[in-house]
């Protein structure tokens, strides 16, 4: 019996590298990875991150004071870490 780790991986990207699928040579099952802010996530991790982002957005919409504090936090973060963009953290 062949150890699956001995098989080479085939890597494919339909969108220039934002999403990557990988499968082992000779296999049909693919694993998908998405690049978000320079970090790779599998499907389940990306889905949970999106749900968390939506929960946080709902809280900011429900509590204006929290939304103001969140905005101030990101303005300060931009000063301290200018390589990160607001679009990546919203």
Secondary structure as UniProt FT lines:
FT   HELIX           4..6
FT   STRAND          9..12
FT   TURN            16..17
FT   STRAND          19..24
FT   TURN            25..26
FT   STRAND          31..36
FT   TURN            37..38
FT   STRAND          39..42
FT   HELIX           43..62
FT   HELIX           64..80
FT   TURN            82..83
FT   HELIX           86..89
//
